[in-house]
């Protein structure tokens, strides 16, 4: 019996070794240097990168595009699937976008589209946005141009993005649209507080998105979740400077609902807003529901908790009552300091009052010259439990 078991284990081990060998044999590297890439920070490497991607995408095993250490100038590139196997892009160096906004023929710099089982890891993406920011302030420029997003994912599924840094984007740093099951971790995003419309991560029409262990400092929302976004989990993110983590803006036009957003164990430092839900004062229909904002530290934040259904960034606005229904929103264990006297704002719609809003264990301090910390509520149905500072208004 023992010899038979030994023989069985030997056969199993042999089979496993053959399988591992076969899997390893399926991994193939596609080094961009073999496609005439030049790491001098000036030569346009777009075609070299696209050629390496094309061959990796056609590989039936695991194709890995390798960008070795160095500085690479790259114009607009679109890495498109579907691919025949698993594809990874490993960035070992610095990628630089053209500084001149007119060099871009599309509204994105690096774009991944229609790829299943994608991995993007490492490297720094420099959008060189300083020249473009003066064109990007839509509050002053009615003909505000569509400047390039640094990194965009369209219709990508089962993906992992990690250890990627994005600095000085011309417009959004990262956009996720039409994606499913995308995991982002150890992302580092940086742009000055006065760089307009440089959202850190913007998510639309996607579900199953995970963002963790990341640092985001920029001139707009650290993370924004737009219509059609569902099942998002954000944890261990440091946000600041920026406009906080936002749901919306919603309701300017009829669109898909937003459902199931969790923001936990995050820190906001010196941001204009903290956790924010914003809808236009407009008669568009829709719902936004099932939000949890929990275990969050606010450090000198302008509006730590704000739910605003009269959002109007560029007056004049129509100021019609919002018809977008907000429900099932929980704020739990949120503490720290507010930079404004009103630390909690729940400004809901008179036509569609907010439903089931919960404030639990809120401890926000304000030390300004104009009195103690306060809360402001309108058209809110909900409850307050546990410790409350400011005194609750629901």
Buried (B, 14 or more C-beta within 10 A) or exposed (E): EEEEEEEEEEEEEEEEEEEEEEEEEBBBBBBBBEBEBBBEEEBBBBBBBBBBBBBBBEBEBBBBBBBBEBBBBBBBBBBBBEBEBBBBBBBEBBBBBBBEBEEBEEBBBBBBBBBBBBBBBBBBBBBBBEEBBEBBBBEEEEEBBEBBBBBBBBBBBBBBBBBBBBBBBBBBBBBBBBBBBBBBBBBBBBBBBEBBBBBBBBBBBBBBBBBBBBBBBBBBBBBBBBBBBBBBBBBBBBBBBBBBBBBBBBBBEEBBBBBBBBBBBBBBBBBBBBBBBBBBBBBBEBBBBBBBBBBBBBBBBBBBBBBBBBBBEEEEBEEBBBBBBBBBBBBBBBBBBBBBBBBBBBBBBEBBBBBBBBBBBBBBBBEEEEEEBBBBBBBBEBEBEEEBBBEBBB
